[in-house]
């Protein structure tokens, strides 16, 4: 069974296909409940940064280092977290992911345009088709019999573990525990998380890509892939600039300003 693919050749076409055809019965508004992720290779699986540690041929080769990685982040990050110190180990895991440490978390965004930005951000001569993935996370939650709500950090212990004591360390150690996948709402650790409408998925598995894990659970239909042909990448990138989806808005600091200027005039 393959993921449902839709080819899009312009930003307007992309907006049209992600807009619900009918308004929501309760609100009367066309509000999408999916989350999105941009990919620089349309044919690549959905691998976490932990999956890619050590390379992707094969992936998952260093997942046993997960606990050591987080312990070292805790050890060395403390002097830099005085103003926004995480309240518990789940927040530490999210902070680690947000700053580029390999974890089992996968980044998503509520905004299809933000995902399209990350899919088309860097253009090179010998380019591949790009993609934006959409996840029906509420479908995933229903399958695993957990509430169809985006979890806050404080929800994880009680909603994913009968004893109410789930921690990252306990999850790392549970090699053959109950399979699950869920979406986590991160705390607003900085302005980038807010500007990018960021969210994360967390899964019980570290031996499969996220799409392969969903397929193994009969959930392949929870994913949709919007493929952007390489011939249309530059056009969509320019259209994102026209609607204000650029580095200056999504990375609201001096580095973001500089990156936007460099790319725009490059």
C-alpha positions as CSV (number, residue, x, y, z in Angstrom):
1,X,0.0,0.0,0.0
2,X,1.5,3.3,-1.0
3,X,1.0,6.8,0.4
4,X,-1.5,8.9,-1.4
5,X,0.5,11.4,-3.6
6,X,-0.7,14.7,-5.1
7,X,1.5,16.7,-7.4
8,X,1.4,20.5,-7.0
9,X,3.0,23.0,-9.3
10,X,2.2,26.3,-7.7
11,X,1.6,27.7,-4.3
12,X,-2.0,28.5,-5.2
13,X,-2.6,24.9,-6.3
14,X,-1.1,23.7,-3.0
15,X,-3.3,26.0,-0.9
16,X,-6.4,24.8,-2.9
17,X,-5.6,21.1,-2.3
18,X,-5.0,21.5,1.5
19,X,-8.1,23.6,2.0
20,X,-11.0,21.4,3.3
21,X,-13.8,21.2,0.7
22,X,-16.5,21.6,3.2
23,X,-16.7,23.9,6.3
24,X,-16.5,22.3,9.7
25,X,-19.9,21.5,11.1
26,X,-19.3,23.1,14.4
27,X,-17.4,26.2,13.5
28,X,-18.6,26.8,9.9
29,X,-14.9,27.5,9.0
30,X,-12.6,25.6,6.7
31,X,-10.0,24.6,9.3
32,X,-7.6,21.8,8.5
33,X,-6.7,19.5,11.4
34,X,-3.6,18.0,9.9
35,X,0.0,18.9,10.5
36,X,2.7,19.2,7.8
37,X,6.4,18.5,7.3
38,X,8.6,19.7,4.4
39,X,11.1,17.3,2.8
40,X,14.0,18.0,0.5
41,X,13.7,14.6,-1.2
42,X,10.2,13.4,-2.2
43,X,11.2,9.8,-2.3
44,X,12.9,9.7,1.1
45,X,11.2,8.1,4.2
46,X,10.3,10.0,7.3
47,X,13.4,9.6,9.4
48,X,14.0,11.3,12.7
49,X,17.4,12.9,13.5
50,X,18.1,9.8,15.7
51,X,17.3,7.5,12.7
52,X,19.8,9.5,10.6
53,X,22.6,9.5,13.1
54,X,25.4,7.5,11.6
55,X,23.9,7.7,8.1
56,X,20.8,6.5,6.3
57,X,22.3,3.5,4.4
58,X,21.2,1.9,6.6
59,X,19.4,4.1,9.0
60,X,18.7,3.4,12.7
61,X,22.3,2.3,13.2
62,X,23.0,4.3,16.4
63,X,19.6,4.4,18.0
64,X,21.0,2.6,21.1
65,X,22.9,5.8,21.9
66,X,19.6,7.7,22.6
67,X,20.0,7.7,26.4
68,X,23.6,8.7,26.2
69,X,22.8,11.6,23.9
70,X,20.2,13.0,26.1
71,X,22.3,12.6,29.2
72,X,25.1,14.5,27.6
73,X,22.7,17.3,26.6
74,X,21.6,17.6,30.2
75,X,25.2,17.6,31.3
76,X,26.5,20.3,29.1
77,X,23.4,22.5,28.4
78,X,22.7,23.6,32.0
79,X,24.8,26.8,31.9
80,X,22.8,27.9,28.8
81,X,19.3,27.2,30.1
82,X,19.2,29.6,33.0
83,X,16.5,31.9,31.5
84,X,14.3,29.1,30.2
85,X,15.2,25.9,32.1
86,X,13.0,23.0,31.2
87,X,10.6,21.9,33.9
88,X,11.0,18.2,33.4
89,X,12.8,15.6,31.3
90,X,10.1,15.7,28.5
91,X,10.8,19.4,28.1
92,X,14.6,18.6,28.0
93,X,14.0,16.2,25.2
94,X,12.1,18.8,23.2
95,X,14.8,21.4,23.9
96,X,17.4,19.0,22.7
97,X,15.5,18.3,19.4
98,X,14.9,22.0,18.9
99,X,18.6,22.8,19.1
100,X,19.6,20.0,16.7
101,X,20.4,17.1,19.1
102,X,19.4,13.7,17.6
103,X,16.2,12.5,19.1
104,X,13.2,10.2,18.3
105,X,11.0,13.3,17.8
106,X,9.9,14.4,14.4
107,X,9.2,18.0,13.6
108,X,5.9,19.1,12.1
109,X,4.0,22.4,11.7
110,X,0.4,23.4,11.7
111,X,1.1,25.6,8.7
112,X,1.3,24.0,5.2
113,X,3.0,27.2,4.0
114,X,5.7,26.8,6.7
115,X,6.2,23.2,5.6
116,X,6.5,24.3,1.9
117,X,9.1,26.9,3.0
118,X,11.3,24.1,4.5
119,X,10.7,21.9,1.5
120,X,11.9,24.5,-0.9
121,X,14.3,26.5,1.2
122,X,17.6,25.5,-0.5
123,X,17.8,25.2,-4.3
124,X,20.7,23.5,-6.1
125,X,21.3,22.8,-9.8
126,X,20.9,19.0,-9.7
127,X,17.7,19.0,-7.6
128,X,15.3,16.3,-6.6
129,X,11.5,16.6,-6.4
130,X,10.5,18.0,-3.0
131,X,7.5,17.1,-0.9
132,X,5.2,18.3,1.9
133,X,3.8,15.5,4.0
134,X,0.5,15.8,5.8
135,X,-0.3,13.8,8.9
136,X,-3.9,13.2,10.1
137,X,-2.7,13.0,13.7
138,X,-6.3,12.7,15.1
139,X,-6.7,9.5,13.1
140,X,-3.5,8.2,14.7
141,X,-4.6,9.1,18.2
142,X,-8.0,7.3,17.7
143,X,-6.2,4.2,16.4
144,X,-4.1,4.0,19.6
145,X,-7.1,4.8,21.8
146,X,-5.7,7.9,23.2
147,X,-7.6,11.3,23.3
148,X,-7.8,13.1,19.9
149,X,-6.0,16.1,21.5
150,X,-2.5,17.4,20.9
151,X,-0.7,16.5,24.1
152,X,0.9,19.0,26.4
153,X,4.0,17.9,28.2
154,X,2.2,17.4,31.4
155,X,-0.2,15.0,29.6
156,X,2.4,12.4,28.5
157,X,2.9,10.6,31.9
158,X,-0.7,10.0,32.5
159,X,-2.1,9.4,29.0
160,X,0.6,7.1,27.7
161,X,1.3,5.0,30.8
162,X,-1.2,3.3,33.1
163,X,1.0,4.1,36.2
164,X,1.2,7.7,35.3
165,X,5.0,7.6,35.5
166,X,6.2,7.6,31.9
167,X,9.5,9.4,31.5
168,X,11.9,9.6,28.5
169,X,14.2,7.2,30.3
170,X,11.4,4.7,30.8
171,X,10.4,5.0,27.1
172,X,14.0,4.5,26.0
173,X,14.3,1.3,28.0
174,X,11.0,-0.2,26.8
175,X,12.2,-2.1,23.8
176,X,9.0,-4.1,23.3
177,X,6.4,-1.9,25.0
178,X,3.0,-1.1,23.7
179,X,3.3,0.6,20.3
180,X,2.0,4.1,20.0
181,X,2.4,7.4,18.2
182,X,1.1,10.8,19.4
183,X,1.5,14.5,18.7
184,X,3.1,16.8,21.3
185,X,2.5,20.5,21.7
186,X,5.9,21.9,22.7
187,X,6.2,24.7,25.2
188,X,7.2,28.1,23.7
189,X,10.9,27.7,24.4
190,X,11.7,30.6,22.0
191,X,10.2,32.7,19.3
192,X,11.1,30.3,16.5
193,X,8.7,27.6,17.9
194,X,5.9,30.1,17.9
195,X,6.7,31.7,14.5
196,X,6.9,28.2,12.9
197,X,3.7,26.9,14.5
198,X,5.9,23.9,15.5
199,X,4.7,20.6,16.9
200,X,6.3,17.1,17.2
201,X,5.4,13.5,16.9
202,X,6.6,10.9,19.4
203,X,6.6,7.2,18.7
204,X,7.4,4.0,20.5
205,X,9.6,2.7,17.7
206,X,13.2,3.6,16.8
207,X,13.7,0.8,14.3
208,X,11.5,2.0,11.5
209,X,10.9,5.3,9.7
210,X,7.7,7.1,10.8
211,X,5.9,6.2,7.6
212,X,6.9,2.5,7.9
213,X,5.8,2.5,11.5
214,X,2.4,3.8,10.5
215,X,2.1,1.3,7.7
216,X,2.9,-1.5,10.1
217,X,0.0,-0.3,12.3
218,X,-2.5,-0.1,9.4
219,X,-2.2,3.7,9.4
220,X,-0.7,4.5,6.0
221,X,-3.8,6.4,5.1
222,X,-3.0,8.9,7.8
223,X,-0.3,10.3,5.5
224,X,-0.6,12.3,2.3
225,X,2.4,13.4,0.3
226,X,2.2,16.6,-1.8
227,X,5.0,16.3,-4.4
228,X,6.6,19.5,-5.8
229,X,8.3,18.7,-9.1
230,X,11.8,20.1,-9.3
231,X,10.9,22.3,-12.3
232,X,8.5,24.2,-10.1
233,X,10.6,24.7,-7.0
234,X,11.9,28.2,-7.8
235,X,8.4,29.4,-8.7
236,X,6.9,28.2,-5.4
237,X,9.9,29.6,-3.5
238,X,9.3,33.0,-5.0
239,X,5.6,32.7,-4.3
240,X,6.3,32.0,-0.6
241,X,8.4,35.2,-0.6
242,X,5.4,37.1,-2.0
243,X,3.2,36.0,0.9
244,X,5.8,36.7,3.5
245,X,6.9,33.1,4.3
246,X,10.7,33.6,4.6
247,X,13.6,33.3,7.0
248,X,13.0,36.8,8.5
249,X,9.5,35.8,9.7
250,X,10.2,32.1,10.6
251,X,13.6,32.8,12.3
252,X,12.8,36.0,14.2
253,X,16.4,37.0,15.1
254,X,19.4,38.5,13.4
255,X,20.4,35.2,11.8
256,X,17.0,35.0,10.2
257,X,17.2,38.5,8.9
258,X,20.7,37.8,7.4
259,X,19.6,34.5,5.9
260,X,16.6,36.1,4.2
261,X,18.7,38.9,2.7
262,X,21.4,36.4,1.5
263,X,18.9,34.2,-0.2
264,X,16.8,36.9,-1.7
265,X,19.7,38.7,-3.3
266,X,21.7,35.6,-4.0
